[in-house]
């Protein structure tokens, strides 16, 4: 009996232990499950945070009306959905860019809003408009590329984090997922070359000034605009880390620079056995390029990638343009094949997943050199899945059609659009509306993997960029008639028939075609002459100038109804500027005729009219911040930590947009700008000096000597580049009122002159 009792007690005790253990295990499993759910929720919120933050910046005050949800890609392609649920707007996508694209679709087509560089119209009612049926869009393009090396200087030289943050939001809204990200690259150069034994003193004659990095990075020039302060290098390394964190947080895959072969001049003393090639670009001093056959090429390239990954991380996309506007030393296909192989190896030796993103610009710019055999040799040296070619100027010179779609390499269709940051109304609108779709469905398009934007400069002609990125989430042509009407409503906040008529005219005139690389420029910005064109400034028109004046009239007629719209104010100023810029040629040719006829009285009268026109242009442009010289100069100075640095950056800023280089620079006026302050302080004064010289010669019965005048004016131009007089960075005057006043003054005069001619 005792044994039985003991056994029973033992059994009960054992059962109790099992029960307690089982409960503990269940509790642990529940706890672990809760922890996993919690971790998943935390990770989900971390992924959503960059998108939520973007929404707060884009539509402040109503961000809580939007719900963000993630969904998987569709067949490997980016996708987004948009719908209403419980009085809120649901934005779904496979990443931040897709979700931002859904937001942009909603803002554009349900609230009729517009977000551009040159004016924002947020037409947000409460409650927000309902999405009647769920929208689902899949992008036919794996990549939507953005930027050009040159953009980093012609527009972005002086950007701070606030400006970069706005731009990254704009990228995401417009579906861009593959940006060129080369800010802070000098920090990589500095560490790699110092590890090789070079000093900061050696690098002083290597690094360019901040306004010339694009051409330094592409191996075109050394030192111009320098010496570069260390504070700049350190400040922009920090800025690049912010840029990359934001881009990656939204799902973008940024492209980082790789080694191009460009080395400091001190390299030849440090490594006397290295195989170096001298090359020069335009009229700048020679630079040194390391021969890709040299064993050090791959080694240095490897160090570049390793240092880049350690500093900035990587998404395995790298850019390198070894022969940008520089002709290779040999057209031997064997040599060019070795070059392609070594450039790729310099990336892959450090990152086996490396993909080389190469600008196809060289094949257009030096098309006589780059024949099919040479192009094939360069490209075929790299595995097909390890290279992507940017067809840089697809809307004007599509090289993919001349290279059998780059002989099997993946490639991207791009709109280049602007050269040098020149200010003009220009774009190939009908092509941009239809050619991306045609290329996508072309039977010989090879491995087309995306579309993109490769402008040399931005912050102008917003219509062209909104139109181009409309292609990001569609594969059919854009109906431009209906699209333009929707664009004016979004941009100006309401339907206006005069605005629609104006844009119909602009479509078939300034946005139709051109004889030059970009739009026609104004003789106002050219070095003074009696010739219709001067230096790098061309004033040849493909459109009827009188038609543009009619469009101007429609804009003026719309002013009472649209005057409070930011987009309208910018466009009204822009078309007014364009009409005056065009008209300047007519006045210039008139005073040239006066000189030829020896009519001093008429010459003085017409030259005075020309000066009055420049003053009116300056006063008009002073009403819009996007046309202010002071904003450009003061942004440059803001990066300086000492007076010397501030002065250096300002000189860079002045030099780039006027002479570009030295007193005798061949590129002068390439980056000319029609800006308030620059018109009054530089172009007007330069023309006044010309008129003074011509008047004196005419009074004395002497011919002018153009070369003599130009030699004299070069000194004055260089003095201006090196000066520090101040220009306003805040607007003055009312855009609509000033434009109306100028219309009343010039429209009758221009119309009568155009009819007479």
C-alpha positions in Angstrom: 0.0 0.0 0.0 2.8 2.4 0.8 4.6 1.6 -2.5 1.4 2.3 -4.4 1.0 5.7 -2.6 4.6 6.6 -3.2 4.2 5.7 -6.9 1.0 7.8 -7.1 2.6 10.8 -5.6 5.6 10.4 -8.0 3.2 10.2 -10.9 1.3 13.3 -9.9 4.6 15.2 -9.3 5.9 14.2 -12.8 2.6 15.2 -14.4 2.8 18.5 -12.7 6.3 19.1 -14.0 5.2 18.2 -17.6 2.3 20.5 -17.4 4.4 23.4 -16.1 7.0 22.7 -18.8 4.4 22.6 -21.5 2.8 25.9 -20.4 6.3 27.5 -20.3 7.0 26.3 -23.8 3.7 27.6 -25.1 4.3 30.9 -23.4 7.8 31.0 -24.9 6.4 30.2 -28.4 3.7 32.9 -28.0 6.4 35.3 -26.8 8.7 34.5 -29.7 5.8 34.7 -32.2 4.9 38.1 -30.8 8.5 39.2 -31.0 8.7 38.1 -34.6 5.5 39.9 -35.4 6.9 43.0 -33.6 10.2 42.8 -35.5 8.3 42.5 -38.8 6.1 45.5 -37.9 9.2 47.5 -36.9 11.0 46.6 -40.2 7.9 47.5 -42.2 7.6 50.8 -40.5 11.4 51.5 -41.1 10.8 50.8 -44.8 7.8 53.0 -44.8 9.4 55.9 -43.0 11.3 57.5 -46.0 8.0 57.4 -47.9 6.0 58.8 -45.1 8.5 61.6 -44.7 8.4 62.3 -48.5 4.6 62.6 -48.3 4.9 65.0 -45.4 7.3 67.2 -47.4 5.2 67.1 -50.6 1.8 67.6 -49.1 2.3 69.1 -45.7 -0.7 69.1 -43.4 -2.6 66.3 -45.1 -0.1 63.5 -45.1 -2.2 61.5 -42.6 -4.9 61.2 -45.4 -2.6 58.8 -47.2 -1.9 55.1 -46.4 1.3 53.5 -47.5 1.5 49.7 -48.3 4.1 47.5 -49.9 3.3 45.0 -52.6 5.7 42.7 -54.6 6.9 43.4 -58.1 5.0 42.0 -61.0 7.1 39.6 -63.0 10.2 41.5 -61.9 8.8 44.8 -62.9 8.0 47.8 -60.7 4.4 48.3 -59.9 2.1 50.7 -58.0 -1.6 50.8 -57.1 -3.8 53.6 -56.1 -7.3 53.4 -54.5 -9.6 55.0 -51.9 -10.4 53.2 -48.6 -12.3 54.6 -45.7 -12.0 58.2 -46.8 -8.3 57.8 -47.3 -6.0 57.4 -50.3 -4.0 54.1 -50.4 -0.7 54.2 -52.1 0.9 50.8 -52.8 4.1 49.9 -54.5 7.1 47.6 -54.4 9.4 50.3 -53.2 9.5 54.0 -52.2 9.8 55.2 -55.8 6.8 53.2 -56.9 4.7 54.5 -54.0 5.8 58.1 -54.7 4.8 57.6 -58.3 1.4 56.6 -57.2 1.2 59.8 -55.1 2.3 61.8 -58.2 -0.4 60.2 -60.3 -3.0 61.0 -57.7 -1.8 64.6 -57.4 -1.7 65.2 -61.1 -4.8 63.5 -62.3 -7.2 63.6 -59.3 -6.3 66.9 -57.7 -5.0 68.6 -60.8 -1.8 69.7 -59.1 1.7 70.2 -60.4 5.2 70.1 -58.8 8.0 71.4 -61.0 11.3 73.3 -60.5 9.6 76.5 -61.9 6.4 76.7 -59.9 4.2 74.5 -57.7 0.5 74.3 -57.8 -1.1 72.2 -55.0 -4.8 72.1 -55.6 -5.8 70.1 -52.5 -9.5 70.2 -51.4 -11.0 68.7 -48.3 -12.1 66.0 -48.4 -9.6 64.8 -51.0 -11.0 63.5 -54.3 -12.0 59.9 -54.3 -10.4 57.3 -56.6 -13.5 55.6 -58.1 -11.7 52.4 -59.1 -8.4 50.9 -58.2 -5.5 51.9 -60.5 -2.6 49.5 -61.1 0.3 50.5 -63.3 3.4 48.4 -64.1 6.5 50.1 -65.6 7.7 48.6 -68.8 11.2 50.0 -68.0 13.5 48.3 -65.4 15.5 51.5 -65.1 14.5 55.1 -65.2 17.8 57.0 -65.3 18.6 60.6 -64.3 21.4 63.1 -64.7 24.5 63.8 -66.7 28.0 64.6 -65.4 27.5 68.2 -66.7 24.3 68.7 -64.7 26.4 68.5 -61.5 28.1 71.8 -62.6 25.8 73.7 -64.9 23.0 73.5 -62.3 24.1 71.7 -59.1 27.5 73.1 -58.3 26.3 74.9 -55.2 23.4 72.8 -53.9 23.1 72.2 -50.2 21.2 69.4 -48.5 17.8 71.2 -48.6 18.0 71.6 -52.3 19.1 68.0 -52.8 16.3 66.8 -50.7 13.8 68.5 -52.9 15.3 67.1 -56.0 15.4 63.5 -54.6 11.7 63.9 -53.8 11.1 65.1 -57.4 13.0 62.1 -58.7 10.9 59.7 -56.7 7.6 61.4 -57.7 8.6 61.1 -61.4 9.6 57.4 -61.2 13.4 57.8 -61.3 15.1 54.8 -59.8 18.7 55.0 -61.2 20.3 58.4 -60.5 23.9 59.3 -61.2 25.4 60.1 -57.8 28.8 61.6 -58.0 28.8 64.2 -55.2 31.8 63.8 -52.8 33.9 61.9 -55.3 37.0 64.0 -54.6 37.2 62.4 -51.2 37.8 59.0 -52.9 40.4 60.4 -55.2 42.2 62.0 -52.3 42.4 58.9 -50.1 43.4 56.6 -53.0 46.2 58.9 -54.3 47.5 59.6 -50.8 47.6 55.9 -50.1 49.8 55.7 -53.3 52.2 58.2 -51.7 51.0 61.5 -53.2 50.5 64.5 -51.0 47.8 67.2 -50.7 50.3 69.5 -52.3 50.5 67.1 -55.3 46.7 67.2 -55.5 46.5 71.0 -55.6 47.5 70.9 -59.2 45.1 68.0 -59.9 41.7 68.9 -58.4 39.7 71.5 -60.2 37.5 74.1 -58.7 33.9 73.2 -57.7 32.3 74.5 -60.9 34.5 72.2 -63.1 34.2 68.8 -61.4 32.3 67.2 -64.3 35.2 67.7 -66.7 37.8 66.8 -64.0 35.9 63.6 -63.3 35.7 62.7 -67.0 39.4 63.3 -67.4 39.2 66.5 -69.5 41.1 69.0 -67.3 43.2 69.4 -64.2 43.3 72.2 -61.6 41.2 74.8 -63.4 39.3 76.9 -60.9 41.4 75.5 -58.0 43.1 74.9 -55.7 40.3 73.0 -54.0 40.0 73.5 -50.2 40.0 70.4 -48.0 36.9 71.8 -46.3 35.0 71.4 -49.6 36.1 67.8 -49.9 35.0 67.0 -46.4 31.7 68.9 -46.6 30.7 67.1 -49.8 31.6 63.7 -48.5 29.1 64.3 -45.7 26.6 65.6 -48.2 27.0 62.6 -50.4 26.3 60.2 -47.5 23.0 62.0 -46.9 22.1 61.9 -50.6 22.8 58.2 -50.9 20.9 57.3 -47.7 17.8 59.1 -48.9 18.0 57.7 -52.5 18.5 54.1 -51.2 15.8 54.6 -48.5 13.3 55.3 -51.4 14.5 52.2 -53.3 16.8 53.9 -55.8 20.0 52.3 -57.1 22.5 55.1 -57.4 25.5 54.9 -59.7 28.9 55.7 -58.2 32.0 56.7 -60.1 34.8 54.3 -60.9 38.4 54.9 -62.1 38.8 56.5 -65.5 42.6 56.4 -65.8 42.9 60.1 -65.0 45.9 60.6 -62.7 47.7 63.7 -61.2 50.7 65.1 -63.1 52.8 64.2 -60.0 52.1 60.5 -60.8 54.8 60.5 -63.5 57.5 61.4 -60.9 56.2 59.0 -58.3 55.8 56.1 -60.8 58.3 56.8 -63.6 57.8 53.4 -65.2 54.0 53.9 -65.5 52.6 54.0 -69.1 51.0 57.4 -69.3 49.3 59.2 -72.2 49.0 63.0 -72.5 45.8 64.3 -73.8 44.2 67.7 -74.0 40.6 68.8 -74.2 39.5 72.0 -76.1 42.2 74.6 -75.1 43.0 73.4 -71.6 46.5 72.2 -70.6 47.3 68.5 -71.1 46.3 65.9 -68.5 47.7 62.5 -67.9 45.8 59.2 -68.5 47.1 55.9 -67.3 47.2 53.4 -70.1 44.7 50.6 -69.4 47.4 48.1 -70.4 49.5 49.2 -67.5 49.3 46.8 -64.5 48.6 49.7 -62.2 45.4 50.5 -64.0 43.4 47.6 -62.6 45.1 47.9 -59.2 44.2 51.6 -58.8 40.7 50.9 -60.2 40.3 48.2 -57.6 41.4 50.6 -54.8 38.9 53.2 -56.1 36.0 50.7 -55.8 37.1 49.4 -52.4 37.4 52.9 -51.0 34.0 53.9 -52.5 32.3 50.8 -51.0 33.9 51.5 -47.6 32.9 55.2 -47.7 29.6 55.1 -49.5 28.4 51.5 -49.8 27.4 50.2 -53.2 24.5 49.1 -55.4 27.0 47.6 -57.8 26.5 50.2 -60.5 29.6 52.2 -61.6 30.2 54.9 -64.1 33.4 55.4 -66.1 34.0 57.3 -69.3 37.6 56.9 -70.3 37.5 58.7 -73.7 34.9 61.4 -73.1 35.5 63.9 -75.9 39.1 62.6 -76.1 40.1 60.5 -79.1 41.9 57.2 -78.1 45.5 56.9 -79.2 44.7 54.1 -81.5 41.8 52.9 -83.6 43.1 49.3 -83.5 40.2 47.1 -82.4 42.5 44.9 -80.4 43.7 47.9 -78.4 40.1 49.2 -77.8 39.1 45.7 -76.8 41.8 45.7 -74.1 40.7 49.1 -72.9 37.1 47.9 -72.4 38.3 44.7 -70.7 40.7 46.5 -68.3 38.2 49.2 -67.3 35.6 46.5 -66.5 38.3 44.4 -64.6 39.2 47.5 -62.5 35.6 47.4 -61.2 35.0 43.7 -61.0 38.3 43.0 -59.2 36.9 44.8 -56.2 33.2 44.0 -56.8 32.3 40.9 -58.8 28.8 42.1 -59.1 29.9 45.4 -60.7 27.9 46.7 -63.7 29.6 49.3 -65.9 27.2 52.2 -66.8 28.8 54.0 -69.8 27.7 57.1 -71.6 27.3 56.5 -75.3 28.1 60.1 -76.0 31.6 59.4 -77.4 30.1 57.3 -80.2 28.2 60.4 -81.4 30.7 63.1 -80.5 33.6 61.3 -82.3 31.5 59.3 -84.8 34.2 59.5 -87.5 36.6 57.6 -85.1 34.0 55.2 -83.7 33.1 53.0 -86.6 31.2 49.7 -86.1 34.4 47.7 -85.8 35.8 50.0 -83.1 32.5 50.2 -81.1 32.1 46.4 -81.2 35.7 45.9 -80.0 35.2 48.2 -77.0 31.8 46.8 -76.0 32.3 43.1 -76.7 35.2 43.0 -74.2 32.7 43.3 -71.4 30.1 40.6 -70.6 26.6 41.6 -71.8 25.1 41.5 -68.4 27.9 43.6 -66.9 27.4 46.8 -68.9 24.6 49.2 -69.7 24.9 52.0 -72.3 23.3 55.3 -71.9 22.0 56.5 -75.4 22.5 60.0 -74.3 20.7 62.1 -76.9 17.9 59.8 -78.2 15.4 62.5 -79.1 17.9 64.1 -81.5 20.7 61.7 -82.4 19.6 58.1 -81.5 22.9 56.1 -81.7 21.1 52.9 -80.9 19.7 52.9 -84.4 23.2 53.3 -85.9 24.9 50.6 -83.7 22.4 47.7 -83.9 21.2 48.6 -80.5 24.8 48.6 -79.1 25.5 45.2 -80.4 23.7 43.2 -77.7 24.4 45.4 -74.7 21.5 46.6 -72.5 20.9 50.3 -73.2 18.7 53.2 -72.0 16.8 55.7 -74.2 17.4 59.3 -72.9 16.3 62.9 -73.5 19.3 65.2 -73.3 17.5 68.5 -74.0 19.6 71.3 -72.6 23.2 72.2 -73.3 25.3 74.4 -70.9 22.3 75.8 -69.0 21.4 78.2 -71.8 18.1 79.9 -71.2 15.6 79.4 -74.0 12.2 77.9 -74.7 13.1 74.7 -76.5 12.3 71.0 -76.8 11.4 68.3 -79.3 7.9 67.8 -77.9 6.3 65.5 -80.4 9.3 63.2 -80.5 9.5 62.9 -76.7 5.8 62.1 -76.6 6.1 59.2 -79.1 9.7 58.0 -79.6 10.2 56.2 -76.3 7.2 54.1 -77.0 8.3 53.5 -80.6 11.8 52.4 -79.3 10.2 50.1 -76.7 8.3 48.3 -79.4 10.9 48.5 -82.2 11.7 45.0 -83.6 15.4 45.9 -83.5 15.6 47.6 -80.1 17.9 44.8 -78.8 18.1 44.9 -75.0 16.4 48.3 -74.2 16.1 48.3 -70.5 14.9 51.8 -69.6 14.4 55.5 -70.3 15.8 58.5 -68.7 16.9 62.1 -68.6 20.5 63.2 -69.4 20.3 67.1 -69.4 23.4 69.2 -69.2 21.4 71.5 -67.0 17.9 71.7 -65.4 15.5 74.1 -63.8 14.1 75.3 -67.1 11.5 74.2 -69.6 9.5 72.1 -67.0 7.0 71.0 -69.6 9.6 68.8 -71.4 10.6 67.0 -68.2 7.1 66.3 -67.1 6.3 65.1 -70.6 9.3 62.8 -70.8 8.7 61.2 -67.4 5.1 60.5 -68.3 6.7 57.7 -70.3 8.0 56.0 -67.1 4.8 54.1 -66.4 3.4 53.5 -69.9 4.3 51.8 -73.1 2.0 53.6 -75.5 2.5 57.0 -77.2 1.3 60.1 -75.4 -1.6 62.0 -77.1 0.0 65.4 -77.0 -3.2 67.3 -77.8 -5.0 66.1 -74.7 -1.9 65.9 -72.6 -1.0 69.6 -73.1 -4.5 70.7 -72.1 -4.2 68.7 -68.9 -0.8 70.1 -68.3 -2.0 73.7 -68.5 -4.9 72.9 -66.1 -2.5 71.3 -63.6 0.2 74.0 -63.9 -2.1 77.0 -63.7 -4.9 75.6 -61.5 -7.8 75.9 -63.9 -8.8 75.6 -67.5 -8.1 78.6 -69.6 -8.7 78.8 -73.3 -6.0 81.5 -73.9 -3.5 79.3 -72.2 -4.4 76.3 -74.3 -4.1 78.4 -77.5 -0.7 79.7 -76.4 0.6 76.2 -75.9 -0.8 75.0 -79.2 1.4 77.6 -80.8 4.4 76.9 -78.7 4.2 73.2 -79.5 4.6 73.9 -83.2 7.2 76.7 -82.8 9.7 76.7 -80.0 9.0 73.1 -79.0 9.1 71.7 -82.5 12.7 71.6 -83.8 15.9 73.5 -84.0 18.9 74.0 -86.2 21.4 73.8 -83.3 22.1 71.5 -80.4 19.7 73.4 -78.2 17.3 76.2 -78.8 18.3 79.5 -80.5 20.1 81.9 -78.1 20.0 85.7 -78.0 22.5 88.0 -79.6 22.4 89.9 -76.3 24.6 87.3 -74.6 27.1 87.1 -77.4 30.3 89.1 -77.4 29.4 92.3 -79.3 29.6 92.2 -83.1 27.7 93.1 -86.2 27.4 89.5 -87.3 24.2 87.7 -86.7 26.0 84.9 -84.8 29.0 85.2 -82.6 31.4 82.7 -81.1 29.2 80.0 -79.5 26.0 82.0 -79.7 23.6 81.1 -82.5 20.4 83.1 -83.2 19.1 81.0 -86.2 15.4 80.3 -85.9 13.4 77.4 -87.3 10.1 78.9 -86.3 8.0 81.9 -87.2 8.8 84.6 -84.7 5.5 86.3 -85.3 3.7 83.1 -84.2 5.5 83.3 -80.8 4.4 86.9 -80.4 0.8 85.6 -80.9 1.3 83.0 -78.2 2.7 85.8 -76.0 -0.6 87.7 -76.6 -2.6 84.7 -75.4 -0.6 84.5 -72.2 -1.2 88.2 -71.5 -4.9 87.8 -72.2 -5.0 85.0 -69.6 -3.3 87.1 -66.9 -6.4 88.3 -65.1 -7.6 84.7 -64.4 -4.2 83.0 -63.9 -2.1 85.7 -62.3 -1.9 84.0 -58.9 -0.5 80.8 -60.3 3.3 80.2 -59.7 3.6 78.2 -62.9 1.8 80.9 -64.9 3.9 83.6 -63.5 7.1 81.8 -64.5 5.8 80.9 -68.0 4.6 84.4 -68.7 8.0 85.8 -67.8 9.7 83.1 -69.8 7.8 83.7 -73.0 8.2 87.5 -72.6 11.9 87.0 -72.2 12.0 84.8 -75.3 10.2 87.3 -77.4 12.6 90.1 -76.3 15.6 87.7 -76.7 14.5 87.0 -80.3 13.7 90.6 -81.1 17.2 91.7 -80.1 18.6 90.2 -83.3 16.3 92.4 -85.4 17.6 95.5 -83.6 21.2 94.4 -83.8 20.9 93.8 -87.6 19.4 97.3 -87.9 22.2 99.1 -86.1 24.7 96.9 -88.1 23.0 98.3 -91.3 23.3 101.8 -89.9 27.0 101.4 -89.4 27.3 100.0 -92.9 25.5 103.1 -94.3 27.6 105.5 -92.1 24.4 106.8 -90.5 25.6 107.8 -87.0 22.3 109.3 -85.9 20.4 106.1 -86.7 23.1 104.0 -85.2 23.0 105.8 -81.9 19.2 105.6 -81.8 19.0 101.9 -82.5 21.9 101.0 -80.2 20.1 102.9 -77.5 17.0 100.8 -78.2 19.1 97.7 -77.8 20.3 98.9 -74.4 16.8 99.7 -73.3 15.7 96.2 -74.3 18.5 94.6 -72.2 17.4 96.8 -69.2 13.7 95.7 -69.7 14.8 92.1 -69.9 16.8 92.5 -66.7 13.8 94.2 -64.9 11.4 91.4 -66.1 13.7 88.6 -65.0 14.2 90.2 -61.6 10.7 89.2 -60.7 11.5 85.5 -60.7 14.0 83.8 -58.5 15.0 81.2 -61.1 16.5 84.0 -63.2 18.6 85.7 -60.5 22.4 85.9 -60.9 22.6 86.8 -57.2 21.1 83.4 -56.2 23.8 81.5 -58.1 26.7 83.7 -56.7 25.5 83.7 -53.1 24.9 80.0 -53.1 28.5 79.6 -54.3 29.8 81.8 -51.5 27.8 80.0 -48.9 30.1 77.0 -49.1 33.2 78.9 -48.2 34.5 78.7 -44.6 36.9 81.7 -45.1 36.8 84.8 -47.2 39.4 83.3 -49.5 37.3 80.3 -50.1 34.1 82.3 -50.7 36.0 84.5 -53.3 37.3 81.4 -55.0 33.9 79.8 -55.3 32.4 83.1 -56.6 35.1 83.3 -59.2 34.2 79.7 -60.3 30.5 80.7 -60.5 31.2 83.8 -62.5 33.7 82.2 -64.8 31.6 79.2 -65.8 28.6 81.2 -67.1 30.7 83.8 -69.0 34.1 82.9 -70.3 34.0 79.3 -69.1 37.8 79.2 -69.0 40.5 81.9 -69.3 40.6 85.2 -71.1 41.0 83.5 -74.5 38.8 80.5 -73.8 37.3 78.8 -76.8 34.2 77.8 -74.7 33.2 81.4 -73.8 29.5 81.9 -73.7 28.9 78.1 -73.9 27.1 78.3 -70.6 25.5 81.7 -71.1 22.5 82.7 -69.0 19.8 85.2 -69.5 19.6 86.2 -65.9 18.8 89.4 -64.0 22.1 90.9 -62.8 24.1 89.2 -65.5 22.2 91.1 -68.2 22.6 94.5 -66.4 26.1 93.9 -64.9 27.9 92.0 -67.7 26.1 91.9 -71.1 24.7 95.4 -71.1 28.1 96.9 -70.1 29.9 94.9 -72.7 27.6 96.1 -75.4 27.9 99.7 -74.2 31.6 99.5 -74.6 31.1 98.3 -78.1 28.8 101.1 -79.0 31.2 103.7 -77.5 34.0 102.3 -79.6 31.9 102.2 -82.8 30.6 105.7 -82.3 34.1 107.1 -81.9 35.2 105.3 -85.1 32.2 106.5 -87.0 32.7 110.1 -85.9 36.3 110.0 -87.1 35.4 108.3 -90.3 37.3 105.1 -89.5 36.4 101.4 -89.9 36.1 99.4 -86.7 38.6 96.6 -86.1 36.7 93.7 -84.5 39.9 91.9 -83.4 41.2 95.1 -81.7 37.9 95.5 -79.8 37.9 91.9 -78.8 41.4 92.1 -77.4 40.4 95.1 -75.3 37.1 93.6 -74.1 38.8 90.4 -73.0 40.6 92.3 -70.2 37.3 93.9 -69.0 35.6 90.4 -69.1 38.3 88.9 -67.0 38.1 91.7 -64.5 34.4 91.0 -64.1 35.1 87.3 -63.5 37.5 88.3 -60.7 35.3 90.9 -59.1 33.0 90.6 -56.1 30.3 93.2 -56.5 27.0 92.1 -55.1 23.8 91.1 -56.9 20.4 90.6 -55.4 19.2 87.1 -54.6 15.6 88.2 -53.8 13.0 89.1 -56.4 11.8 92.6 -57.2 8.6 93.6 -58.8 5.4 91.8 -59.9 5.9 89.3 -62.7 2.5 89.9 -64.3 2.5 93.7 -64.1 6.0 94.0 -65.5 5.2 91.5 -68.4 2.0 93.5 -69.2 3.9 96.7 -69.3 6.6 95.2 -71.6 3.9 93.7 -73.9 2.2 97.1 -74.3 5.6 98.7 -75.1 7.0 96.1 -77.5 4.2 94.1 -79.1 3.2 96.8 -81.6 6.8 97.6 -82.5 7.8 93.9 -82.9 4.7 93.1 -85.0 5.2 96.0 -87.4 8.9 95.2 -87.8 8.2 91.5 -88.4 5.7 92.3 -91.1 8.0 94.8 -92.7 10.8 92.2 -92.9 
